[in-house]
Amino acid sequence: MAKTKMSMVMILSLMICLFLSFGFASAAESTPEKSLSLDLLEIQDLSKDVDEGQVKQTDEDVAILGSAPPLTDLFIYAAISSNYPQYEYFARNQVSSVQDHGGAEMYIVTYERGYGKNRFARMNGDLLDMYDWLWFDDNGDNVNDGVYIWWDASGYQNGNFTYESTSQNNPYNTMSDFMYIK
């Protein structure tokens, strides 16, 4: 009887895993096509610690080696829109975009070093949807060091963009940034 229960639990667990895997795969495949060129960002020198030659995409190759690094850095990285269809990259101390964004499509990119959760992006106080993300490994050890996240601000012509994220582990700090998008 105990073996039968154990077998049933294992089969049920396997079925749930398969269901979740196929459910997430089909959701990812139904993502609408991007009309703006939102391909990989041209990774710029974010700090003196990051060597551009070491930055690589790691969406497919994820290594789990231990606890995730805490959130240590966060800022608004770039914006791209129908009115300005190339990336405008922002300096860390910048409080307003230089270019006039807006139009039918607008995406704002945030940068996080470490692992965050409970992410909130708002345009003029309205919550935005996460559109896409790109994990990065800046030291070549096959461990994700952070993430770029695209937020969909399509339909907004301008306004205050705010972003916050909380570290998913100790010290559970919350970081935020803001910028006025013209």
Contacts in CASP RR format, 6 or more apart in sequence:
PFRMAT RR
TARGET T0000
AUTHOR 0000-0000-0000
METHOD contacts of the structure
MODEL  1
MAKTKMSMVMILSLMICLFLSFGFASAAESTPEKSLSLDLLEIQDLSKDV
DEGQVKQTDEDVAILGSAPPLTDLFIYAAISSNYPQYEYFARNQVSSVQD
HGGAEMYIVTYERGYGKNRFARMNGDLLDMYDWLWFDDNGDNVNDGVYIW
WDASGYQNGNFTYESTSQNNPYNTMSDFMYIK
34 132 0 8 1.000
35 105 0 8 1.000
36 80 0 8 1.000
36 81 0 8 1.000
36 82 0 8 1.000
36 85 0 8 1.000
36 105 0 8 1.000
36 107 0 8 1.000
37 85 0 8 1.000
38 80 0 8 1.000
38 107 0 8 1.000
38 131 0 8 1.000
38 132 0 8 1.000
38 150 0 8 1.000
40 57 0 8 1.000
40 134 0 8 1.000
41 77 0 8 1.000
41 78 0 8 1.000
41 87 0 8 1.000
41 109 0 8 1.000
41 134 0 8 1.000
41 148 0 8 1.000
42 87 0 8 1.000
43 52 0 8 1.000
43 55 0 8 1.000
43 136 0 8 1.000
44 52 0 8 1.000
44 89 0 8 1.000
45 52 0 8 1.000
46 111 0 8 1.000
49 138 0 8 1.000
50 138 0 8 1.000
51 138 0 8 1.000
54 138 0 8 1.000
54 139 0 8 1.000
54 140 0 8 1.000
55 136 0 8 1.000
55 137 0 8 1.000
55 138 0 8 1.000
56 136 0 8 1.000
56 137 0 8 1.000
56 140 0 8 1.000
57 134 0 8 1.000
57 135 0 8 1.000
57 136 0 8 1.000
58 135 0 8 1.000
58 136 0 8 1.000
58 137 0 8 1.000
58 142 0 8 1.000
58 144 0 8 1.000
59 134 0 8 1.000
59 135 0 8 1.000
61 142 0 8 1.000
62 135 0 8 1.000
62 144 0 8 1.000
63 141 0 8 1.000
63 142 0 8 1.000
63 143 0 8 1.000
65 143 0 8 1.000
67 169 0 8 1.000
68 114 0 8 1.000
68 115 0 8 1.000
68 168 0 8 1.000
68 169 0 8 1.000
69 113 0 8 1.000
69 114 0 8 1.000
69 115 0 8 1.000
69 145 0 8 1.000
70 114 0 8 1.000
70 115 0 8 1.000
70 167 0 8 1.000
70 168 0 8 1.000
70 169 0 8 1.000
70 170 0 8 1.000
70 171 0 8 1.000
70 173 0 8 1.000
71 112 0 8 1.000
71 113 0 8 1.000
71 114 0 8 1.000
71 115 0 8 1.000
71 116 0 8 1.000
71 165 0 8 1.000
71 166 0 8 1.000
71 167 0 8 1.000
71 168 0 8 1.000
71 173 0 8 1.000
71 175 0 8 1.000
72 113 0 8 1.000
72 114 0 8 1.000
73 111 0 8 1.000
73 112 0 8 1.000
73 113 0 8 1.000
73 114 0 8 1.000
73 175 0 8 1.000
74 110 0 8 1.000
74 111 0 8 1.000
74 112 0 8 1.000
74 113 0 8 1.000
74 163 0 8 1.000
74 164 0 8 1.000
74 165 0 8 1.000
74 175 0 8 1.000
74 176 0 8 1.000
74 177 0 8 1.000
75 90 0 8 1.000
75 92 0 8 1.000
75 110 0 8 1.000
75 111 0 8 1.000
75 177 0 8 1.000
76 90 0 8 1.000
76 108 0 8 1.000
76 109 0 8 1.000
76 110 0 8 1.000
76 111 0 8 1.000
76 161 0 8 1.000
76 163 0 8 1.000
76 177 0 8 1.000
76 178 0 8 1.000
76 179 0 8 1.000
77 89 0 8 1.000
77 90 0 8 1.000
77 109 0 8 1.000
77 110 0 8 1.000
77 111 0 8 1.000
77 148 0 8 1.000
78 87 0 8 1.000
78 88 0 8 1.000
78 89 0 8 1.000
78 90 0 8 1.000
78 108 0 8 1.000
78 109 0 8 1.000
79 87 0 8 1.000
79 88 0 8 1.000
79 90 0 8 1.000
79 97 0 8 1.000
79 99 0 8 1.000
79 101 0 8 1.000
79 106 0 8 1.000
79 107 0 8 1.000
79 108 0 8 1.000
79 109 0 8 1.000
79 181 0 8 1.000
80 86 0 8 1.000
80 87 0 8 1.000
80 88 0 8 1.000
80 101 0 8 1.000
80 106 0 8 1.000
80 107 0 8 1.000
80 109 0 8 1.000
81 101 0 8 1.000
81 102 0 8 1.000
81 103 0 8 1.000
81 105 0 8 1.000
81 106 0 8 1.000
81 107 0 8 1.000
82 102 0 8 1.000
82 103 0 8 1.000
82 104 0 8 1.000
82 105 0 8 1.000
82 106 0 8 1.000
83 99 0 8 1.000
83 100 0 8 1.000
83 101 0 8 1.000
83 102 0 8 1.000
83 103 0 8 1.000
83 106 0 8 1.000
84 99 0 8 1.000
84 100 0 8 1.000
84 101 0 8 1.000
84 102 0 8 1.000
87 109 0 8 1.000
88 97 0 8 1.000
88 98 0 8 1.000
88 99 0 8 1.000
88 101 0 8 1.000
90 97 0 8 1.000
90 179 0 8 1.000
94 179 0 8 1.000
95 178 0 8 1.000
95 179 0 8 1.000
95 180 0 8 1.000
96 179 0 8 1.000
96 180 0 8 1.000
96 181 0 8 1.000
96 182 0 8 1.000
97 179 0 8 1.000
97 180 0 8 1.000
97 181 0 8 1.000
97 182 0 8 1.000
98 182 0 8 1.000
99 182 0 8 1.000
100 158 0 8 1.000
100 182 0 8 1.000
101 158 0 8 1.000
101 181 0 8 1.000
101 182 0 8 1.000
102 153 0 8 1.000
102 155 0 8 1.000
102 156 0 8 1.000
102 157 0 8 1.000
102 158 0 8 1.000
102 181 0 8 1.000
103 154 0 8 1.000
103 155 0 8 1.000
103 157 0 8 1.000
104 154 0 8 1.000
104 155 0 8 1.000
105 154 0 8 1.000
105 155 0 8 1.000
106 152 0 8 1.000
106 153 0 8 1.000
106 154 0 8 1.000
106 155 0 8 1.000
106 156 0 8 1.000
106 181 0 8 1.000
107 131 0 8 1.000
107 150 0 8 1.000
107 151 0 8 1.000
107 152 0 8 1.000
107 153 0 8 1.000
107 154 0 8 1.000
108 121 0 8 1.000
108 123 0 8 1.000
108 128 0 8 1.000
108 150 0 8 1.000
108 151 0 8 1.000
108 153 0 8 1.000
108 161 0 8 1.000
108 181 0 8 1.000
109 148 0 8 1.000
109 149 0 8 1.000
109 150 0 8 1.000
109 151 0 8 1.000
110 121 0 8 1.000
110 148 0 8 1.000
110 149 0 8 1.000
110 151 0 8 1.000
110 163 0 8 1.000
110 177 0 8 1.000
111 146 0 8 1.000
111 147 0 8 1.000
111 148 0 8 1.000
112 146 0 8 1.000
112 147 0 8 1.000
112 149 0 8 1.000
112 165 0 8 1.000
113 145 0 8 1.000
113 146 0 8 1.000
114 145 0 8 1.000
114 146 0 8 1.000
114 147 0 8 1.000
114 167 0 8 1.000
115 144 0 8 1.000
115 146 0 8 1.000
115 167 0 8 1.000
115 168 0 8 1.000
115 169 0 8 1.000
116 165 0 8 1.000
116 166 0 8 1.000
116 167 0 8 1.000
116 168 0 8 1.000
117 165 0 8 1.000
117 166 0 8 1.000
117 167 0 8 1.000
117 168 0 8 1.000
118 165 0 8 1.000
118 166 0 8 1.000
119 130 0 8 1.000
119 149 0 8 1.000
119 163 0 8 1.000
119 164 0 8 1.000
119 165 0 8 1.000
120 127 0 8 1.000
120 162 0 8 1.000
120 163 0 8 1.000
120 164 0 8 1.000
120 165 0 8 1.000
121 127 0 8 1.000
121 128 0 8 1.000
121 130 0 8 1.000
121 149 0 8 1.000
121 151 0 8 1.000
121 161 0 8 1.000
121 162 0 8 1.000
121 163 0 8 1.000
122 128 0 8 1.000
122 160 0 8 1.000
122 161 0 8 1.000
122 162 0 8 1.000
122 163 0 8 1.000
123 153 0 8 1.000
123 156 0 8 1.000
123 159 0 8 1.000
123 160 0 8 1.000
123 161 0 8 1.000
123 181 0 8 1.000
124 156 0 8 1.000
124 159 0 8 1.000
124 160 0 8 1.000
125 160 0 8 1.000
125 162 0 8 1.000
128 151 0 8 1.000
128 152 0 8 1.000
128 153 0 8 1.000
129 151 0 8 1.000
129 152 0 8 1.000
130 149 0 8 1.000
130 150 0 8 1.000
130 151 0 8 1.000
130 152 0 8 1.000
131 150 0 8 1.000
131 151 0 8 1.000
131 152 0 8 1.000
132 149 0 8 1.000
132 150 0 8 1.000
133 147 0 8 1.000
133 148 0 8 1.000
133 149 0 8 1.000
133 150 0 8 1.000
134 147 0 8 1.000
134 148 0 8 1.000
135 144 0 8 1.000
135 146 0 8 1.000
135 147 0 8 1.000
136 144 0 8 1.000
136 145 0 8 1.000
136 146 0 8 1.000
136 147 0 8 1.000
136 148 0 8 1.000
137 143 0 8 1.000
137 144 0 8 1.000
137 145 0 8 1.000
138 145 0 8 1.000
139 145 0 8 1.000
151 161 0 8 1.000
151 163 0 8 1.000
153 161 0 8 1.000
153 181 0 8 1.000
156 181 0 8 1.000
158 180 0 8 1.000
158 181 0 8 1.000
158 182 0 8 1.000
159 180 0 8 1.000
159 181 0 8 1.000
160 178 0 8 1.000
160 179 0 8 1.000
160 180 0 8 1.000
160 181 0 8 1.000
161 178 0 8 1.000
161 179 0 8 1.000
161 180 0 8 1.000
161 181 0 8 1.000
162 176 0 8 1.000
162 177 0 8 1.000
162 178 0 8 1.000
163 176 0 8 1.000
163 177 0 8 1.000
163 178 0 8 1.000
164 174 0 8 1.000
164 175 0 8 1.000
164 176 0 8 1.000
164 177 0 8 1.000
165 174 0 8 1.000
165 175 0 8 1.000
165 176 0 8 1.000
166 172 0 8 1.000
166 173 0 8 1.000
166 174 0 8 1.000
166 175 0 8 1.000
167 173 0 8 1.000
167 174 0 8 1.000
167 175 0 8 1.000
END
